[in-house]
Amino acid sequence: MKLIPTILCGGAGSRLWPVSRELHPKPFIRLADGQSLLQKAWLRGASLPDVVETLTVTNRELFFKTEDEYRELAHAGYQAIANGFILEPFGRNTAPAVAAAALRVAQTHGEEALLLVLAADHLITDQAAFARAVEKATQLAAQGKLVTFGIHPEAPETGYGYIEAEGNAVIRFVEKPSLEKAREYVSSGRYLWNSGMFCFAAGTMLREMEQHCPDILAAMRNCMDNSRTAEGKGYAQVELDPITFKQVPDDSIDYAVMEKSSSVAVVPCNIGWGDIGSWVAMGDLTEPDVKGNRIEGEAILHDVANCYIQSNDRLVGAVGVDNLIIIDTPDALLVADRNRAQDVKHLYASLKAQGHETYKLHRTVHRPWGTYTVLEEGPRFKIKRIEVKPGASLSLQMHHHRSEHWIVVSGMARVVNGDKELFVNTNESTYIPAGHKHRLENPGVVDLVMIEVQSGEYLGEDDIVRFDDKYGRVAQ
């Protein structure tokens, strides 16, 4: 029986700002062991028996970052499994994502193949218990059931949906309750937390969608028919067509199918599951000291209790404070009352409404060819550290308003500068005047690291005219 772990990787993670940003969302946050939530989700699925491929549904802008995460696991020696990708041009909720995944799996592996839908930003600490729950779920899915995983509640949590169940039978789904209702649910022993994980045969889901949300399924079929595909050794990719994808109705798989279907089953389980949805939940992953403080990074404290402090770049000093969250990043600092952790999302929303760069990007930005880090900027100048992966190249481009000085720190660069092509070695430099077509390429086998100094009247990232680009970023 073929099993395809299907990872849904999206969402802004606004309650985990300033570490989570639009182009560095919650699944990419690294935990204390160095692995990201996305990497843990991939390993969770890939380590199960009968897995023939993993499938990741994510935003087009996050594709290369996702690839880098999986490549890091491969370099660390984890088992090699084919990776498939479905790339969305923008978010459209979980029902379209599941429809696209079911259509692709049915086409490539057959309608009897099973999808195990996992969220990229959840944490599961008991892999053995998870594997047992999946084994039970696959048995039910093979019988034509749409299976969800219900977590035995540990507390009257108001941030989760609930499932009223009797054994494997689902009686009803319940929205996020009030605290009073949540206490009632937990004390009754009949309710489970809705984990948002599912298991089903591709054909079963397609038939249920045909019955309960035919508009979503039809629009998604049309989109898939008009989308670009690419395949290679151990690799497959579907890039969804933005025009037809925009016509797909926006809905969650819970509302569109699960709450309407009569073929739903649940697997109750204790798997160490957690939805890391706030800084309080993230802090709980770190052991407290004798005063209840949880520290990641370097901090010096005096008369401080019950605080969570994360700072990986600078020393944080705190005096005489209690029950605070302090999250320090190179370009933004969060200070919040632990009891108001959920309200961090309002800061994110305000920054987004203002168009402030810190809602979207970190100082280190991932690109298909590598990364750049803004080291310093001021009136008419910006200094970046640029790292280009072996064999990668930037687009052939031009800037109207800025000139650039490039200094190679390590590796070797092949540079197109106007009508000239030259090689720039370590400790050498070159100058790109405004208005010159230019391209940077790493022809070597080690990373190219260089410092770029920009100068000019306008230094925005949108001052780029692309003429040729291997990553499809040239405007048509």
N, C-alpha and C positions, 0 to 999 in steps of 0.2 A: 504494500500500500504506500503510494507516494505521499510524502508530507512536504509542504512548502511553507516554512515560516515567513509570514508577510508582515513587515515592519512598517508601521505608519509613522513617519518622521516629519512632524510639522509643528505649528503653533509657535507663538512668540515667547511663552514662559514669562509673561509680564510681571508676575509676582516674584520672580527671581532676578529682576533688574538690581544692580547694574552688570552682573555677570552674564545674564541672558539678554541677548539683543535680537533684533529681527533677523539679522544674518549670522547670528551665533546663538540659536535658541537653546532651550533647556536640554534637549538630547545630547548636545555637545559639551555640556558642563562636565568637568573632570571631578571625580570623587577622590578621596584621600589615597586610594590605591593606585591612582594614575589613570584609571580607565574611565571613559565617558559613559554616560547612561546609554547612548546608542551602541557603543561597543559591547556593553553588558547584554543588551537586548539581542544583538546578533549572536553572541556566544551562547546565550540561553536557548535560542532556537536551533543553531547549527550543531549543537552537541547532542541533540535528540536522535533516536534511531529513525531510519527510513527517510531522512531528509535528502532530497535530490537537488534542491536549489533554495537559496534565500531570495526573497523578493522585497525590495524596499520602494515604498511610494513616498516621494519627497518633492520639495520645490526645486525647480530647475536651477535656481541660484545656489542651492545647497548641495548639488550633485557632486561637485569636485571635492568639497569638504567631506562629504559622506564617503566618497571613494578613498580619500586619504585615511579616514578612520579605519576602514576595513583593510586597507593596505598595511597599516601599522600592525594589525592583528596577524596578518599573514607573515610579516617579517618577524613577529614574535614567536612564530612556529605553530600557531593554531591551525587546525585542519583546513585544508583547501576545499571549498565548496563553491559551485558556480553562483555568481551573484547577478540577479536581474534587477532592473530599475524601471520604475514608471515615474516620469518627471512631469510634474504639474507646473503650468506657467503661473498659477496663483492658487490660493487655497479655495477649496470648494466643499469642505466638510467631509465626514467619513463615508457617507453613502456612495458618492461618486468614486472615492478612492477604492472602496471594497468592490464596487461594480467593475472598475477597470482591472483590478487584480484577479477577480473571478473570471472575467472574459479572457485575460491573457493565460491564466493557468489552464482553463478549459481547452484553449487552442493548442497550447504547447505540451500539456501533460495529460489531457483527457478530463472529462467531466467527473470521473470518479476520484481524481486527485484531491487531497485534502489541504485546505488552507488553514494555517494557525496564525490568526491575526494578533499581533503584539503591538503595544504602544512603545515607542522608542524612549519615552521619558519616565517609565515606571522602573521600580527597583524590586527585585525578587531575590531573597537571600538564601532560600532553601531549594537548591536546584534538584535534589533528589525528590522532594515532595512535588515540585513542579512537574518533573518528568512523569511521576505517577498520575498526576491530575491530567496531563496531556494524554497519557495512555487510555484513561477512562473516556476522555473526550473524543478521541479518535474512534473508539468503539461505538459511541453514540452517533457520531457523525457518519460513520459507515452505514448506519441504519436509517439515514435520511434526516437526521436532526440538525438543527442550527444550535450549536452548543455555546453557552457562555460560562464563564468561570465566576463563581460566587465565593467571596472571602468571608470566613467566619469573623464577625465584627469583634474588635477588641475594646471598643468604647462607643458611646453614642455620637458618632462623627456626623456633623451636618454638611460636610463638604462632598459627600459621596451620594450617588443614587443607591437604592436598595432593591433587592429581589426577594419577594415572598415566595418561599419554596417548600416543597414537601418531597424529600429525597432528591431525585433528579428532575422532578416535575416543577415547572415554573407556574406559579399561581398568578403573579402579576409583577410588573415593574413599578417602582415608586420613585418619584422625583426626590431631589435633595430635600430632606425634611427639616422642620423646626427642631430645636433641641429637645423639646418635650416629646415630639413624635419619635425622634431618634432613640430616646431612652425607652419608650414603649416598644419599639421594634427590637431593640437588643434584649430587653428583659423577656420578650415572648419566646425567643429561641427559634422563630420561624423565618427570620430575615437574614439576608447576606448582603455584604457590600457588592455592588456591581463593579467588577474590575475593568470592564471595557476590553477584555480579551475574548476571542471567539475561535471556534473551530467548526468547519463545515466542508462538505464536498463542493467543488466549484459548481457542478450542475445543480445541486440542491439550492444554493444561494441564487443562481440565475433564475430558476423556476419560481422561487419565492419572490424575487424582485419583479418578475413578470406579472405576478399576481397582485403585489402590494404597492409597487412604485414603478409601473411600466414606463412612465415618462422619464425617470432617471435612467433606467436601463436602456431605453431606445436612444436617448441623447448620448449616452456613454458609448454605445455601439457605433454610432455615427462618428463620434470623436475618435475612437480607436481606428476606425477605417480610414480616417484622414490624417493620422499621426505618423511621424517618422519613426522607423525602427532601425536598429543597428545591432549586429551580433559579432562576436569573436570567441576565442577560446575561453571558456569559463565565464562568459560575459554576454549579457543581452540588455538592450535598452529600448524603451518606448518613450519618445518625447511627445507629449500630448499637444495636439494642435490648439493654439489659444483661441481661435475664432469659434470652432465648434465646442470647445470645452466651456466657453462662456455661456453656451446655451443649456448646459447641464444644470438642473435644479440643485440648489444648495440645501442639503438635509443631512442629518446624522443617521447612521445605520440603525441606531436604537429606535428612533422615531419612524424611519422609513420602512423597516422590516421587523426587527426583533419584537417590538411591542404589539405588532399586528398578527404575527404568524402563530399558527397553532402547532408548529413543528419545533418549538423551542424547548431545549433541555438545559439544565444547569449542573455543573460539577462543583459541589461544595468543597472547599479546600483551605488548608493552612499552609501557605508557601512562603511566608515572610514577605508578603506583598506590600508595597507602599507607592503611593502617588506623590512624588516629591514636589508638592505644589506650593511650598512657601519656604522662607528662610528658617522658620522654626523646625519644619520637617527635615531640612537639610542639616541644620545644626544637631538634630537628634542622632545623626549618624556618627558624630564625634563624641568620644568619652568625656564626661565632665570632670573638672578638678574638684577639690574638696569644697569649693564655694559655688559649685554649679556652673562655672564658666567653661565654655567650649571654644577652643582656640585652634584655628588653622593658619599657619604662618607664624610670624613673629610679633609678639605683643608684650608689653610691660604693664603690669596692673598694680594699682594701689587702692585698697578698700573697694573692690569691684566684685559683684556677685551676679550670678544667673544671666550672664551675657554670652552671646555668640559673636565671635570676632573672626573675620576671615581677611587676611592680607598676605598675598604671596609676593609682593614687590617692595613694600615698605614696612618699617616698624610702626606699630600703632601703640600709643600710650593712652591709658584711661585711668581716671581718678574719681573715686566716689560716685560711681554710677551703678545702677541696678536694672536688670531686666531689659537690656538693650540689644539690638542687632546692629553690628558695625561691619559693613562690607566695603573694603577698599580696593579699587581698581586703578590703573594708571590714569584714567581720565574722568572718573566719577566716584563719589563717596556716598554711601547710604548709611544713615543713622535713623533707626526706627525703634519704637516701643515693641517689644516682643508680642504684646497683646494686640498690636495693630498690623501684624505681618501681612495679612491679606490685603491691606490697603496700599501696599507698594505698587500694585497695578495702576493706581491713580496717577502716580508719578510718571510711569511709563506712558500712560495715555496723554498726559499733559505734554511730555517731551515730543511725542509723535505729532500732536496737534500743532506744536510750535515748529515742527520740522527740524528739531535739534538733532544733531548727528549722533548723540549718545544713545538714542533709542534704537538705532539701526546697526551701528558699527562699533567695534573696538578699535583701539589704535593699531592693533595688528589685524589686517584684513586678508582673508583667504581669496585667492584667485585661481583659475584653472591651472595656471603656470607655476604657482607658488604662493608667496605671501609678501606683503609690504607692511612696514611698521612706521608710523609717523613719530619721529624722534623729537622734533621741535618745529614750531611754525610761528610766524609773526607777519607784520606788514610786508608784503612783497617777497616773502621767502618761505620755503618749506623744506625740511630735511627728512628723508626717508631711508630706512634700511630695506633693501629689496633682496629677496632670495628666490632664485629661479631653479626649478627642479631639472635634473639632467634630461637633455633632449627636448625640453620645453622652450617655447618662444612666446613673446608678447605679440600683439597684433602689429601689422604695419600701420602706423598712425601718424598724426600730426597734431600739434597744439597751436592755437592762434595766439595765445596771450602769454605763454611762458617759455623760457629757455631752461635747459637741463644740463647739469654737469654730472657725469657718471664716474665714480672712482671704484675700481674693482678691489675688493678686500681679499677674496679668495676665489679660486676657480678661474675660468676663462670665458670671455664674452665674445660672441660674434655680433657685430653691430652694423646695421644698415643706416647710413647717415646721408640723406640726400641721394646723390648718385654714386656714393662711395660705399664700399664694404671693407671692414677692417676687423682685426682681432685685437682685443684689449685684454692683457694679462694682469696677473696680480700686481698691485702697486702702480698700475698705469691708469690713465683717465682719458676721457673724451668729452666733447662739448656738443650739444644738440641745440642749434639756434631755433627760435620760434619760427614756425612756418615750414620747417624741414620735415619731409617724410622720414620716419625712422622705425627701426625694429631692433629689439634686443632678444638674443637667443643664447641658450646654454648648450654648446655642442659637446660638452665634456660628460664625464661619468660621475662627477661629484657636484654638489650644489654650488651654484654661482651666488656669491654674496657681494653686494655692492652698496655704496652710499650714493644716493641721488640728492642733489641740491637743486631745487627749483627756484627760479626767480622770475618775476613778472608782475603785471598789473592784476591778473586774475589767476588763482591757483586751484580752482575747483576741479573735482574729478570728472565733471561733465564737459570740460574743455578737451575733448578727445574726438578727433575725426578718424574713424577706422576705414582703411582701404582694403585690408585682407586680414582674415582671422580664422585660425584653424578650429576655434571653438564656437563658431557660428554667431559672433556678436556684431557682425557688420549689418547695418540697417539696409533693408531691401528697398 
